[in-house]
């Protein structure tokens, strides 16, 4: 009889695979400056490309949730299939002929990511009954690094064709999928379903603690991906205000997003002392403060400007693994994978609304005040999860 390796030996493999595969997420964003002149795109293409990935992810997670895929089939095999398919969809960007084909490529990539990010969390939950907050801290940290990595690739390949970034991210996804499927069997705490449970989608929200965790996560998601998507825009606006200050936009974008990986890991350790609820609450509070300070960003000296963005990059994602922990802990055991997938799906739907809302107000509101609108998410998230914070 095959025995499972210890969870501490499994976690590094899951983390590396998650990093490798989530590099697909912002691959299109990283090469957007080259895509704009080649395909004669407008500046709004940033919002549309990002939303296309999110929309694909949402549809994918809904399909996975309704058919309870993660609770019926081996998560490692689901991860592999989606990693290979995602790599192929990402490569289809190379054959794009216009905005429509670009959006389709990113949409299909997002659909495949639905079988990567939530699946990685499900596998981690199947190996950890205790210490899940710390484990998911590492896992979401890997997501943050993977999301930021295309910007670093773009910086390192400056002067080379943008296609190198696409080839590299697809290659990483293939390696990540193969490595996880080969090295990570199904976890010892996995509870398997044998048939679709279409009621699970609605039943899980009946629990008060689960609702508190889910709605806190939704407030967090209102801010997270919009901030990540617009980090290059914030840097470009600062450069316009201070033309004498040269900025390496791709490298700084990578740094500001990637620093969140450190916060995820640190939050995992902190949650072991004060609990996931309080850790998530404090991160939301700091993030809310950064949103409220955003109107003064462009008047700051360079050091203070970058310092505030780094604090924002730390706080904006530090709560993410803790919300996933709270969702997993308060979901029924037989529907844990489905619960994680449903909450991810709804959370990413909120990111589309946030991204498109911010794009829509850009003509009516001065750039100084754009990011004040992000404060709505952390504020409502804090109110929604106060039950868990107190507990």
N, C-alpha and C positions, 0 to 999 in steps of 0.2 A: 504493500500500500504506500502510495507516494505521500510524503510528509511535506508540509509547508515550511519554507525557510523562515527564520525569525523576522519579525516586522522591521527591526533595525537594519537588517541587511537588504530588505526589499525597498525601503523608502528612498535610498539614493538612486536606484534604478528608475523608480517612478518619477522622481524629480528631474532627472536628466532627460527622460523621454518626454515629459511635459514641456520642458524648456525647448527641446528640439522641435516638437510639433507645433507649439503655439507661436513659433517664429513666423508661421504662415499668416498670422493675424494682421500685422501692419506692414506686410511686404509691399502692398500696393501704395500705402501712404508714404513709405520711405522713398519710392521712386517717382512720386507724383510730380516733383519739379521737372523731371524729364518727360513725363507723359503729357503735361499741359501743352508745350509747344508742338510735340509730335502729333497729337490728336486734336489740336486747336480747342482745348478745353477752357472753360471759364473757371474762375477762382472757386466757385461753389462746388467744383468737382471733389474737393476734400470731404465735404459733408456727404456727398452722394456715394463716394467709394466706401467710406467708413460705414454708412448706413446700410449699404448693400451687404457687407460682411455680417453686420449685426442681424439684418433681416434673414439671411440664410441660416445663421446660428439659431435664431428664434424658431423658424420653421422646422429645422432639424431637431431641436430639443422638444418641440411639441409632438413631432412624430415619434420620437423615442419615448416620450412620457406617456402618450395615449396608448401605445402598444407595449408599454412596460419592458422595453428592450433590455435595459441594464439589469433588470431583476429576473429575466428569463434566459439570457444568453451569457456566455463567458465574457466578462468585461475586457479581458486582455485581448481576446479575438476581435471584439467590437472595435477596440482601440486600434489594432493593426489595420483592419479594413478601412477605417476612416482616415488613418494616417496616410495610407497609400493613395486613397482616392483624393484626399486633400492635396497631396503633393502634385498629382496630375492636374487637378483643377487650378492650382496655383500656376503651373507651367502653361496653362492655356492662355494666361495673360500675354505670353510672348506672341501669340497669333492674333491678338485683338486688332480690330480694324477701326474702332471708334468707341464712343462712350458706351453704347449699348453692349458691345461685346466685353468691354472692360467691366461693366457692372455685373454682367452675367458670370464672368470669371470669379469675381469677388464674392458674389452671392453663393455660388456653388462651393467655394472654399469655406465660407462661413457655415454652410450646411454640414460639411464634413467635420468642422471644428466642434460641432455638437456631440460628436462621438469621441472627442479627445479630452476637452477640459472637464466636463462633468464626470466622464468615465474615470479619469485619473483620481478625482476626489472619491468616487465610489470604491475604487480599488484600495485607496488608503483607508477608508472607513471599514472595509472588510478585513483589514489587518490590525486595526487599533480599536479596542474597547476603551482603553485609557490613553491619555496623551494625544487625543485626536486634534486638539487645537494646535499643539506644537507641530504635529505632522502636516496639517493643512497649511500652517505657516510656511513651511519649506515648499510645499506644493504650489501655493499661490505665488510665493516668491519666484518660483521657476516660471510661472505664467508671466509675471512682470518682466523678468529678464528676456523671455522669449518674445514678448510683445515689443520690447525696446530694441531687440537685437538687430532687426533690419535697418534701423537708423545708424547703428554702429557699423554694419556692413557697408552702408552707403558712404559713411565717412572714410572707411578704410579703402574703398574702391573708387575714391574720387578721381575723376579723369577717365575711368573705364566705363564701358557700356552698362547701362542700368540693368541689363538682362542678367549680369553676374549675380545681383542680389536675388533675383527670382530663382535662378538655378541653385544657389547656395541654400536658400530657405527650403526649397523642395527636397533637396538632398538630405538636409537635416531631418525633415519629417519622416522620410523613408527609414533612416537609421533609427530614429526614436521609436517608430512603430514596431520594427523588427526586434529591437532590443528588448522592449517591454514584453512583447508576446513570448519571446524565447525565455526570458529570465524570471517572469512574474506569473506564477500560477494563480488560480482563484484563491481568495483569502479564506482563512479558517472561520471567520464570522459572517461569511456571506449567507444570506437567506434567499433561497431561489424560489421564484414563482414558475409555475408550469404553463400558465396561460395568461392572456391579456386581462387586466383588471381595469375596465374603463371607469369604474367608480372611484378609483384611487385618486384621480385628478381632482375630484371635489371633496373627498372625505378628509384629506390631510389638513385642510384649512379649518376644520372644526375645532382643533385644539388651540387653546388660547396662547400657549407658549410658542407653538409653531407659527401662529399668525404674527406674534410680536417679532420673532426672528426674521420672518419673511418680509414684513413691511419695513423693518429697519434696514434690511438688505436693499429693498427697493429704493429707499432714500439715498443710500450709499451709491447705487448704480446711476441715479440721476446725474451725479457729479463725475464719477470715475472716468468713463470712456470719453466724455466730452472734454474733460480736462486733458486727457492723454492725446486726443486727436488735435486739440488746439494748442498744445505746447509749442510746436513750430511757429504758429501764428503769433503767440505771445512774444516769442523771441524776435520775430520779424518786426512786430510793432515797436518793441523796445529799440531795435536797430534803426528804425525810421525816426524815432524820437531823438536818438543819440547817434547821428550818422558818423561821428568821429570814433565810435566804439565798434571795432570789428568783432563779430560773433561767428563761431563755427556752429551753425544751426544744427546740422545732423548730429554732431558729437554731443552738444549740449542737450538736445532732445533725448538722446539715448540716456545720458546721465540722469536727467531729471525724472524720467520714467523708471529707469533701472534701479534707482536708489530705493524705490518702494520695495524691492526684494529684501533689502536689509530690514525694513520696517516689518514686513510679514514674518520674518524669522524671529525678530525681537518680540513682536506681538505674541508669537506662539509661546515663547518662554514666559512672557509677562502674564499670559492667560493662566499659566500653571499656578501663579501666585494670587492673582486677584479675580480670576474667572474670565471666561470669554465675553460675557455680557458687559462687564466694566471696561475691558480692554477695547471692545468695539465702540462703546460709548465715548470714551476719552478721545479715540481717534476721530470719531465724527465731530466732536466738539472743536478739536484743533483744526480740522478741515473746514469747518464752518467759519472759524476765525480767519482763515486764509482767504476764503471767498469774500468776506466782508472787507478785508484789507486790499483787495485787488484793484480798486480805483486809484490807489496811490502807487501801484507797481512801477509805472513808467516814469515817475518822478524820482525814484530812488537811485543812488549811486550803484554802479554795476555790482559791487560786492553784496550789497544789501538786496538788490533785485534777485541775483542768483541764489542768495541764501534763503529768501522767502520762497522761491520756487522749489528749492530742495526740501524745505520743511513741508510744503504743500505736497510734493511728490511722495514724501514719507507718509504723511497722514492720510492721503486720499485712498490708499489701498491697504493700510495696516489693518483695517477692520474686516477686510474681505474674507480671509480665512476663518476669522472668528464667527462671522455670520454663517458661513458654511458649516462650521462646527455646531452652532446652535440649531441650524436647520436639521442636520443629521441626527443630533441628539434628541430632538423633539419630534421626529418623524416616526411612524410605525416601522418596526424592524423589517417587515416583509415588503415595504414600499420605500425603503430608504433611497435607492437609486432613482426611483421615479420622483420622489420628493425633491431631491437635489436638482434633477433635470427640469421639473416644473418651475421651481423658483428661479433657476438660471434663465429659463425661457422668458418668464415675465420680466425679470430684471433687465435682460438685454432689450426687450421691447421698449422699456422705459428709456434706454440709452438712445434709441432712434428718435423718440419724441424730444429728448433733451438736445441732441445734436441738431435736429432740424429746427427746433425752436430757437436755438442760439443763432443759427444761420438766418432765420427769418427776421430777427430783431436787429441784425447788423446794419441795415440801411436806416432804421429809425432811431437807433441809439448810438451814442458816441462810443468808440472802442474802449474808452476808460471804464465804462459801466457794463460791458458785455458779461463779465464773469460774476457779477453780483447775482445774476439769475441762478447760478449754480448753488447758491446758499440755500435755496428752497429744499433741495434734497436732504442735506445733513440735518436741517432743522426739523423737517417732518420725520426723518429717520429716528432722531433722538426722542421725539414725542411718542412714536410708535413703539419703541423698544424700552421705554422707561420701566415697564414691568420686569423685564429681564435684568436691567441695570440694577434695580433695587434688590432683586433676588440674588 
